[in-house]
Amino acid sequence: MELPQLFVEKMKSFLGEEYSDYEACLKRPKQNGIRVNTSKISVEEFQKIAPFETEPVPWTENGFFVGPKEQPAKHPFYHAGLYYIQEPSAMAPAAFLPVEPGDKVLDLCAAPGGKSTELGARLRGEGILVSNDISITRTKALLKNLEMFGISNSVIVSEEPKNLVPVFYEYFDKVLVDAPCSGEGMFRKGSSEIKNWAEYGIEPYVKIQREIILDAVKMLKPGGYLLYSTCTFSPEEDEQLIEYLLEQEPGLSLADMPDCEGFDRGHAEWTVSGLQEVNKCIRLWPHRIKGEGHFLALLKKDGSPASGRKESRPARAVISEEAEAFLSECRLDLDRDRIKEHKGRLILMPKDLPDLGRLRVLRHGLLLGEMKKKRFEPSQVLAMALSDSGYVRTLDLSLSDDRLMKYLKCETILADEKEDGMYLITVCGYPLGWGKLSKGRMKNKYAPSWRWM
Ligand SMILES: C[S@@+](CC[C@H](N)C(=O)[O-])C[C@H]1O[C@@H](n2cnc3c(N)ncnc32)[C@H](O)[C@@H]1O
């Protein structure tokens, strides 16, 4: 792996004697990690059933390092949404944005969802998570990850940030901008990141970052918090970007973030004006911690929030008898006034959502299911959003039950439960999807696109 000469010179000037440690660390294998979905399972419970050795990530309570030989994506608990596979330093941004249940949260550059899944889990089903990404292809992966995590109050959008501003002006309590960047923290991953850097450098990213962050500030409530992060080391995209932002937006100030062994702070000497305040930012370097590296800045907007705005309520959906009969069997708090019907699909909209107008929306909330030939078919995502006791009939499969793999491979399974009808299929008590039992044969309703390969 040959690093661009210009990059090497810059890093030597920043790191001085530490440069050799940095260079040496790039030759070591990358560190894998998982982050527990605390909206489904507590960290203590997960540790009791964890299928592999785990070691805590020091900067987040629910993050764990896993060994290089483990394959966390190849376990039924991954399919039950119990954890997300994430590079450990990428766990820091969502951990340091102080999200609380009930908040309105925006993740502006969200795909494929590493941070959105954590922000959503911390909302505990209360409030709203709007996850946006400009790339429609990447947004599809974001959708799947949020669905697998069982996040019921998320709205998924694919837009340029400037198009979101009129709809969400000063709407959000918390905003995350995990910005597109030159990716210097990804160099251990391989040559395409290095090639990209050599071809484009950092300038195009600085321009995009400036535009994105100014739009993000417009959507932040007075009194709200914004976390800006990158996975790059160049001061132009990190400290100097924050310096630019504070010049443009005097109503913002940097807020404190907790310290942790191995963390570096933002460097005032790398700003244009010698801005001391940037020492509240955090720098994670791959040779000082077990991770690829990140930059984080937490900012607070002055003032106190104005009183609430008007919620756009959908016209009350006409719910068919079949759908009503099914929903009455779910142990879910369903506000009928928030159920919207669109082409036979029933969607539970989050509370206090404004009218989204002409935005390109992939999901407005929780898809409950759809009418098919006079039958109501519950959605895969509804299963993921329920708890183990969330439906009247459940078939629980243990890890050693042969039917578990068959179910995840979308095959029919046998079951000797007495009552025919729809079943919530669970693994060790954690929902995986639906099945329909008739005379001992469970017709598989697991989403074909999620099939175990
Ligand atoms: C660092 S990645 C985000 C990773 C994501 N936060 C996660 O943790 O999984 C940056 C994202 O910004 C998106 N992006 C690029 N330009 C954008 C723009 N102008 N507005 C919004 N998103 C943009 C890219 O498609 C990319 O998915």
The ligand as an SDF file (V2000), in Angstrom:
LIG
                    3D

 27 29  0  0  0  0  0  0  0  0999 V2000
  -19.3270    9.1930    5.8770 C   0  0  0  0  0  0  0  0  0  0  0  0
  -20.6190    8.6760    4.9000 S   0  0  0  0  0  0  0  0  0  0  0  0
  -21.9140    8.4660    6.0710 C   0  0  0  0  0  0  0  0  0  0  0  0
  -21.8090    7.2120    6.8830 C   0  0  0  0  0  0  0  0  0  0  0  0
  -23.0030    7.0330    7.7980 C   0  0  0  0  0  0  0  0  0  0  0  0
  -23.1930    8.1660    8.6670 N   0  0  0  0  0  0  0  0  0  0  0  0
  -22.8880    5.7840    8.6390 C   0  0  0  0  0  0  0  0  0  0  0  0
  -22.4710    5.8700    9.7780 O   0  0  0  0  0  0  0  0  0  0  0  0
  -23.2240    4.6970    8.1420 O   0  0  0  0  0  0  0  0  0  0  0  0
  -21.1160   10.1410    4.1140 C   0  0  0  0  0  0  0  0  0  0  0  0
  -22.4230   10.0460    3.3530 C   0  0  0  0  0  0  0  0  0  0  0  0
  -22.7140   11.3420    2.8500 O   0  0  0  0  0  0  0  0  0  0  0  0
  -23.4700   11.1820    1.6770 C   0  0  0  0  0  0  0  0  0  0  0  0
  -23.4400   12.4770    0.9810 N   0  0  0  0  0  0  0  0  0  0  0  0
  -22.5490   12.9480    0.0870 C   0  0  0  0  0  0  0  0  0  0  0  0
  -22.8850   14.1920   -0.2940 N   0  0  0  0  0  0  0  0  0  0  0  0
  -24.0010   14.5200    0.4000 C   0  0  0  0  0  0  0  0  0  0  0  0
  -24.8320   15.6600    0.4510 C   0  0  0  0  0  0  0  0  0  0  0  0
  -24.5690   16.7370   -0.2690 N   0  0  0  0  0  0  0  0  0  0  0  0
  -25.9020   15.6150    1.2700 N   0  0  0  0  0  0  0  0  0  0  0  0
  -26.1910   14.5250    2.0100 C   0  0  0  0  0  0  0  0  0  0  0  0
  -25.4380   13.4050    2.0130 N   0  0  0  0  0  0  0  0  0  0  0  0
  -24.3720   13.4140    1.2180 C   0  0  0  0  0  0  0  0  0  0  0  0
  -22.8040   10.0170    0.9690 C   0  0  0  0  0  0  0  0  0  0  0  0
  -23.7070    9.3860    0.0750 O   0  0  0  0  0  0  0  0  0  0  0  0
  -22.4110    9.1190    2.1460 C   0  0  0  0  0  0  0  0  0  0  0  0
  -23.3610    8.1030    2.3290 O   0  0  0  0  0  0  0  0  0  0  0  0
  1  2  1  0
  2  3  1  0
  2 10  1  0
  3  4  1  0
  4  5  1  0
  5  6  1  0
  5  7  1  0
  7  8  2  0
  7  9  1  0
 10 11  1  0
 11 12  1  0
 11 26  1  0
 12 13  1  0
 13 14  1  0
 13 24  1  0
 14 15  1  0
 14 23  1  0
 15 16  2  0
 16 17  1  0
 17 18  1  0
 17 23  2  0
 18 19  1  0
 18 20  2  0
 20 21  1  0
 21 22  2  0
 22 23  1  0
 24 25  1  0
 24 26  1  0
 26 27  1  0
M  CHG  2   2   1   9  -1
M  END
$$$$
